[in-house]
Structures are given as structure tokens and as C-alpha cells.
């Protein structure tokens, strides 16, 4: 199967957008993810996947703790910055991001599994913060949209 055909097929399926953060030194590494999904309710487990050739791979491969932020429709500009390689976020920037997000999931990585050209990270949710009823940011046909 051709890669472009596969990508085209999947672009017709809308997905929610999350930003995954990993603290490194005084800054947070950040990456946008649309491969996020829940795995289990008891215990609360989630997963997301990352291309093993990503420039951000090492930051997340080695991190034990990660924060997943469910992005709201008001965060399109932030998502575009992260998508176009602004990959470090300060504490002050993160506080602003959290104020306008749907919620934050504080997680511990349980394991990573290689699957093709990606690694899938399985995480256990330790804490959920700042749940708000906001419209989500979604990715559909190579665009950030909302419902």
C-alpha cells in the first residue's frame, strides 16, 4: 500500500488533539498528538504513539512522567506553534496553556512498545486537573477545526 493513500484515508477521520509535555531541565518538551486514546478504566490507562525518527523522540522515550493536555478550540494558535517546531515551553507559558485547555492528565509511563516505525507509550493516569466543558480542538483533513 502507498503511504500517501494511507494518509489520505486517515485524514478523512477527525481526531482530537492533545499536547504531551515532558519536563527537561527548566523547560517542558512539547509535542502535538492525535494518536491519543484511552485503554482502560480500572486502572486508568491511556496511550499515544510517536514516530521513532521524530526529533522529539528521545525526550519522550526516556521520560518517566508525562502530562497530557486536551486542547480546546481556543488553542489553535498554540497548536500551530507546536506543530511547526516550537517544542519547548516555559512554566509561565504552560500555566497559560492549562487555563484554556479542557483538562490535564498527569501520567507515569508504564511501558513503550515498538510498532512499525512508531513507539506506543502506555501511561497510567495519576491525577486529572482543571476539567472544563469546552469545545475540543480537532484535526481533520490536515486542518485544526472544532465541532
Backbone as JSON, one array per atom type, in Angstrom:
{
  "sequence": "XXXXXXXXXXXXXXXXXXXXXXXXXXXXXXXXXXXXXXXXXXXXXXXXXXXXXXXXXXXXXXXXXXXXXXXXXXXXXXXXXXXXXXXXXXXXXXXXXXXXXXXXXXXXXXXXXXXXXXXXXXXXXXXXXXXXXXXXXXXXXXXXXXX",
  "N": [[0.84, -1.17, 0.0], [0.46, 2.26, -0.71], [1.99, 4.96, 1.0], [0.95, 7.61, 0.87], [-1.71, 7.15, 0.13], [-2.67, 5.82, 2.36], [-2.36, 7.84, 4.33], [-4.13, 9.76, 3.25], [-6.58, 8.42, 3.45], [-6.84, 8.22, 6.27], [-6.9, 10.91, 6.92], [-9.47, 11.67, 6.55], [-10.81, 11.09, 8.79], [-11.82, 12.53, 11.71], [-9.88, 13.55, 14.53], [-9.25, 14.05, 18.03], [-7.07, 16.52, 19.49], [-4.19, 16.45, 21.42], [-1.69, 17.77, 23.62], [1.39, 16.62, 24.53], [3.51, 16.76, 27.28], [6.8, 16.83, 28.6], [8.98, 17.23, 31.23], [12.11, 18.74, 31.03], [15.02, 19.67, 32.35], [14.73, 23.08, 32.88], [12.64, 23.58, 31.23], [9.7, 22.56, 29.37], [9.37, 19.88, 27.17], [7.42, 19.63, 24.27], [4.84, 18.11, 22.35], [2.53, 17.7, 19.7], [-0.22, 15.51, 19.46], [-2.27, 13.17, 17.83], [-2.86, 10.59, 18.13], [-3.79, 9.72, 20.52], [-5.5, 7.8, 22.97], [-7.87, 6.24, 25.21], [-7.24, 3.32, 27.2], [-7.89, 1.69, 29.34], [-10.22, 1.65, 32.09], [-10.06, 0.81, 34.74], [-7.18, -0.14, 35.93], [-6.86, 3.47, 35.34], [-5.77, 3.92, 32.19], [-3.92, 5.17, 29.4], [-2.87, 5.71, 25.97], [-0.4, 6.75, 23.55], [1.21, 7.45, 20.41], [4.45, 7.72, 18.8], [6.58, 8.68, 16.19], [9.53, 6.95, 15.57], [11.62, 8.28, 14.38], [11.27, 10.9, 14.96], [12.3, 14.19, 15.89], [11.8, 14.71, 18.49], [11.77, 12.38, 19.8], [13.68, 11.21, 21.68], [13.32, 12.8, 23.97], [10.86, 11.98, 24.95], [11.0, 9.22, 25.0], [12.7, 8.61, 27.11], [11.49, 9.75, 29.32], [9.89, 9.51, 32.45], [7.65, 10.6, 33.69], [4.81, 12.18, 32.33], [2.73, 14.77, 31.0], [-0.47, 15.08, 29.77], [-2.33, 17.18, 27.82], [-5.53, 18.05, 27.01], [-6.56, 19.73, 24.28], [-8.38, 22.76, 23.7], [-10.77, 24.46, 21.53], [-9.93, 27.08, 21.55], [-7.22, 27.04, 21.45], [-5.89, 26.92, 19.06], [-3.86, 28.54, 17.85], [-1.69, 28.07, 19.56], [-1.38, 25.31, 19.13], [-0.6, 25.32, 16.45], [1.89, 26.57, 16.66], [3.35, 24.64, 18.11], [3.15, 22.54, 16.31], [4.72, 23.47, 14.25], [7.36, 23.28, 15.1], [7.99, 24.72, 17.53], [9.12, 23.59, 20.26], [9.64, 23.73, 22.95], [8.55, 24.77, 26.13], [7.96, 27.19, 28.6], [7.52, 27.42, 32.24], [5.73, 29.53, 32.76], [4.43, 29.86, 30.28], [3.21, 27.36, 30.13], [1.36, 27.46, 32.24], [-0.48, 29.32, 31.22], [-1.41, 27.86, 29.05], [-2.66, 25.7, 30.3], [-4.81, 26.98, 31.54], [-6.64, 27.47, 29.48], [-7.26, 25.01, 28.47], [-8.98, 21.81, 28.03], [-8.6, 19.79, 29.95], [-6.07, 18.39, 32.16], [-3.93, 15.62, 32.23], [-2.04, 13.88, 34.43], [0.57, 11.73, 34.22], [2.24, 8.51, 34.56], [4.69, 6.74, 32.86], [4.22, 3.46, 31.83], [5.08, 1.5, 30.01], [6.79, 1.1, 26.84], [6.23, 0.26, 23.48], [7.51, -1.02, 20.5], [6.18, -0.48, 17.34], [6.09, -1.02, 14.15], [7.15, 1.82, 12.44], [6.89, 3.41, 14.63], [6.74, 4.12, 18.19], [4.71, 3.05, 20.82], [3.41, 4.51, 23.65], [2.45, 3.55, 26.84], [0.55, 4.75, 29.45], [-0.13, 5.41, 32.9], [-2.7, 7.09, 34.48], [-2.25, 9.41, 37.0], [-3.38, 11.64, 38.12], [-6.0, 13.97, 37.49], [-6.63, 17.19, 36.32], [-8.25, 20.42, 36.4], [-10.73, 20.18, 34.88], [-12.78, 21.21, 32.31], [-15.74, 22.31, 30.59], [-15.4, 22.62, 27.5], [-15.25, 23.27, 23.97], [-13.61, 20.93, 21.88], [-10.36, 20.94, 20.26], [-9.87, 19.77, 17.06], [-8.42, 17.56, 14.59], [-8.62, 17.43, 11.18], [-8.6, 16.49, 7.86], [-6.03, 17.62, 7.44], [-6.2, 20.01, 8.86], [-6.72, 22.2, 11.67], [-9.62, 22.2, 13.5], [-12.91, 22.74, 14.93], [-15.76, 21.46, 16.78]],
  "CA": [[0.0, 0.0, 0.0], [1.22, 3.5, -0.77], [1.88, 5.78, 2.2], [0.06, 8.75, 0.63], [-3.09, 6.66, 0.12], [-2.98, 5.55, 3.77], [-2.52, 9.15, 4.98], [-5.36, 10.37, 2.74], [-7.72, 7.72, 4.05], [-6.96, 8.59, 7.69], [-7.19, 12.35, 7.06], [-10.92, 11.82, 6.5], [-11.33, 10.71, 10.11], [-11.41, 13.56, 12.67], [-9.35, 13.09, 15.82], [-8.94, 15.09, 19.0], [-5.66, 16.9, 19.57], [-3.62, 16.66, 22.75], [-0.28, 18.13, 23.65], [2.08, 15.85, 25.56], [4.64, 17.5, 27.83], [7.78, 16.13, 29.42], [9.88, 18.25, 31.78], [13.55, 18.53, 30.84], [15.7, 20.81, 32.94], [13.77, 24.1, 33.31], [11.61, 23.74, 30.21], [8.91, 21.39, 29.01], [9.3, 19.45, 25.77], [6.01, 19.51, 23.9], [4.55, 17.53, 21.04], [1.12, 17.5, 19.4], [-0.52, 14.1, 19.22], [-3.66, 12.81, 17.55], [-2.95, 9.14, 18.32], [-4.13, 9.52, 21.92], [-6.76, 7.12, 23.27], [-7.92, 5.52, 26.49], [-7.02, 1.88, 27.09], [-8.53, 1.0, 30.46], [-10.79, 2.5, 33.14], [-9.56, 0.32, 36.03], [-6.75, 1.21, 36.29], [-6.98, 4.43, 34.23], [-4.61, 3.85, 31.3], [-4.04, 5.79, 28.08], [-1.7, 5.5, 25.13], [-0.17, 7.6, 22.39], [2.32, 6.92, 19.59], [5.41, 8.69, 18.3], [7.5, 8.21, 15.15], [10.87, 6.75, 16.15], [12.54, 9.22, 13.75], [10.92, 12.26, 15.37], [13.34, 14.92, 16.62], [11.39, 14.77, 19.89], [11.67, 11.01, 20.3], [14.49, 10.96, 22.89], [12.74, 13.5, 25.12], [9.72, 11.22, 25.47], [11.42, 7.83, 25.2], [13.36, 8.48, 28.4], [10.79, 10.41, 30.42], [9.03, 8.66, 33.28], [6.39, 11.32, 33.9], [4.35, 13.0, 31.21], [1.44, 15.41, 31.19], [-1.24, 15.15, 28.53], [-3.29, 18.28, 27.9], [-6.55, 18.0, 25.98], [-6.64, 21.11, 23.8], [-9.69, 23.31, 23.35], [-10.83, 25.2, 20.26], [-9.25, 28.36, 21.74], [-5.78, 26.82, 21.47], [-5.43, 26.65, 17.69], [-2.57, 29.21, 17.61], [-0.69, 27.33, 20.31], [-1.18, 24.04, 18.43], [0.16, 25.6, 15.23], [3.28, 26.82, 17.07], [3.97, 23.36, 18.45], [3.23, 21.75, 15.07], [5.79, 23.99, 13.4], [8.66, 23.13, 15.76], [8.26, 25.33, 18.83], [8.96, 22.37, 21.05], [9.98, 23.95, 24.35], [7.57, 25.64, 26.77], [8.36, 27.58, 29.96], [6.48, 27.28, 33.27], [4.75, 30.59, 32.58], [3.63, 29.51, 29.1], [2.41, 26.19, 30.45], [0.23, 27.9, 33.07], [-1.47, 29.92, 30.31], [-1.97, 26.77, 28.24], [-3.55, 24.92, 31.16], [-6.02, 27.76, 31.82], [-7.6, 27.42, 28.38], [-7.4, 23.63, 27.98], [-10.12, 21.04, 28.53], [-8.12, 19.21, 31.21], [-4.69, 17.9, 32.17], [-3.76, 14.28, 32.77], [-0.67, 13.68, 34.92], [0.75, 10.29, 33.98], [3.51, 7.81, 34.67], [4.84, 5.79, 31.76], [4.33, 2.06, 32.24], [5.95, 0.81, 29.05], [6.75, 1.53, 25.44], [6.28, -0.89, 22.58], [7.81, -0.67, 19.12], [5.17, -0.96, 16.39], [6.45, -0.46, 12.85], [8.06, 2.96, 12.54], [6.5, 4.19, 15.8], [6.68, 3.53, 19.52], [3.48, 3.37, 21.53], [3.66, 4.7, 25.08], [1.32, 3.26, 27.71], [0.69, 5.57, 30.65], [-1.15, 5.32, 33.95], [-3.08, 8.43, 34.95], [-2.13, 9.58, 38.45], [-4.18, 12.77, 38.56], [-6.65, 14.76, 36.45], [-6.84, 18.54, 36.84], [-8.84, 21.52, 35.63], [-11.7, 19.73, 33.89], [-13.69, 22.28, 31.87], [-16.61, 21.96, 29.48], [-15.03, 23.46, 26.36], [-15.23, 22.55, 22.69], [-12.26, 20.43, 21.61], [-9.64, 21.19, 19.01], [-9.76, 18.51, 16.33], [-7.6, 17.54, 13.38], [-9.42, 16.83, 10.12], [-8.14, 16.87, 6.52], [-4.82, 18.44, 7.58], [-6.54, 21.31, 9.43], [-7.24, 22.28, 13.03], [-11.0, 22.65, 13.47], [-13.64, 22.46, 16.16], [-17.1, 20.94, 16.49]],
  "C": [[0.89, 1.24, 0.0], [0.93, 4.36, 0.46], [0.9, 6.93, 2.01], [-1.41, 8.33, 0.65], [-3.55, 6.4, 1.56], [-3.24, 6.86, 4.52], [-3.82, 9.83, 4.55], [-6.59, 9.73, 3.37], [-7.92, 8.16, 5.5], [-7.27, 10.06, 7.88], [-8.69, 12.63, 7.02], [-11.6, 11.46, 7.81], [-10.88, 11.76, 11.12], [-10.92, 12.95, 13.98], [-9.14, 14.29, 16.74], [-7.45, 15.34, 19.04], [-5.28, 17.08, 21.04], [-2.19, 17.14, 22.58], [0.33, 17.35, 24.81], [3.32, 16.63, 25.97], [5.51, 16.58, 28.67], [8.78, 17.16, 29.92], [11.33, 17.82, 31.59], [14.25, 19.79, 31.28], [14.65, 21.83, 33.36], [12.63, 24.32, 32.33], [10.85, 22.44, 30.01], [9.04, 21.12, 27.52], [7.82, 19.26, 25.47], [5.87, 18.92, 22.51], [3.04, 17.38, 20.89], [0.9, 16.05, 19.01], [-1.99, 13.95, 18.86], [-3.86, 11.3, 17.64], [-3.33, 8.77, 19.75], [-5.46, 8.76, 22.05], [-6.7, 6.49, 24.66], [-7.79, 4.03, 26.22], [-7.84, 1.14, 28.13], [-9.1, 2.02, 31.44], [-10.25, 2.11, 34.51], [-8.38, -0.6, 35.77], [-6.88, 2.15, 35.08], [-5.69, 4.47, 33.4], [-4.94, 4.52, 29.97], [-2.8, 5.42, 27.27], [-1.61, 6.6, 24.09], [1.06, 7.08, 21.68], [3.17, 8.04, 19.03], [6.35, 8.02, 17.3], [8.9, 8.09, 15.75], [11.91, 7.67, 15.53], [12.24, 10.68, 14.09], [12.09, 12.9, 16.12], [13.04, 14.98, 18.12], [11.38, 13.39, 20.55], [12.43, 10.79, 21.6], [13.91, 11.62, 24.13], [11.62, 12.68, 25.76], [10.07, 9.76, 25.73], [11.96, 7.64, 26.62], [12.61, 9.09, 29.57], [9.88, 9.43, 31.15], [7.66, 9.3, 33.43], [6.07, 12.19, 32.7], [3.01, 13.62, 31.59], [0.78, 15.51, 29.82], [-2.31, 16.21, 28.72], [-4.24, 18.17, 26.71], [-6.83, 19.43, 25.54], [-8.06, 21.5, 23.42], [-9.61, 24.09, 22.05], [-10.08, 26.53, 20.35], [-7.73, 28.24, 21.64], [-5.19, 26.5, 20.09], [-4.06, 27.28, 17.42], [-1.44, 28.49, 18.33], [-0.36, 26.01, 19.58], [-0.35, 24.25, 17.16], [1.63, 25.87, 15.56], [4.01, 25.51, 17.36], [4.14, 22.51, 17.19], [4.39, 22.19, 14.19], [7.06, 24.23, 14.2], [8.97, 24.05, 16.93], [8.04, 24.2, 19.83], [9.31, 22.53, 22.52], [9.02, 25.01, 24.92], [8.04, 25.93, 28.19], [7.21, 27.33, 30.94], [5.37, 28.29, 33.06], [3.84, 30.29, 31.38], [2.7, 28.34, 29.4], [1.2, 26.57, 31.3], [-0.86, 28.52, 32.21], [-2.17, 28.84, 29.49], [-3.0, 25.99, 29.06], [-4.86, 25.65, 31.44], [-7.07, 27.64, 30.73], [-7.78, 26.02, 27.79], [-8.63, 22.96, 28.59], [-9.79, 20.37, 29.85], [-6.67, 18.77, 31.05], [-4.65, 16.54, 32.84], [-2.3, 14.11, 33.16], [-0.43, 12.17, 34.96], [2.16, 9.81, 34.29], [3.57, 6.78, 33.55], [5.03, 4.38, 32.32], [5.25, 1.29, 31.32], [5.83, 1.46, 27.69], [6.94, 0.29, 24.59], [6.55, -0.38, 21.17], [6.74, -1.3, 18.23], [5.45, -0.31, 15.05], [7.45, 0.66, 13.02], [7.75, 3.87, 13.73], [6.76, 3.4, 17.09], [5.37, 3.97, 20.13], [3.81, 3.41, 23.01], [2.37, 4.42, 25.85], [1.56, 3.99, 29.02], [-0.46, 5.33, 31.63], [-1.43, 6.74, 34.44], [-3.03, 8.45, 36.47], [-3.1, 10.63, 38.96], [-4.78, 13.45, 37.33], [-6.97, 16.12, 37.05], [-7.59, 19.41, 35.85], [-9.82, 21.08, 34.55], [-12.68, 20.88, 33.6], [-14.54, 21.77, 30.71], [-16.36, 22.95, 28.35], [-15.1, 22.62, 25.09], [-13.79, 22.15, 22.39], [-11.67, 20.97, 20.32], [-9.51, 19.83, 18.33], [-8.9, 18.68, 15.09], [-8.38, 16.77, 12.32], [-8.95, 17.38, 8.78], [-7.01, 17.89, 6.57], [-5.09, 19.84, 8.13], [-6.97, 21.16, 10.88], [-8.63, 22.9, 12.95], [-11.62, 22.44, 14.84], [-15.02, 21.92, 15.78], [-18.15, 21.95, 16.92]]
}
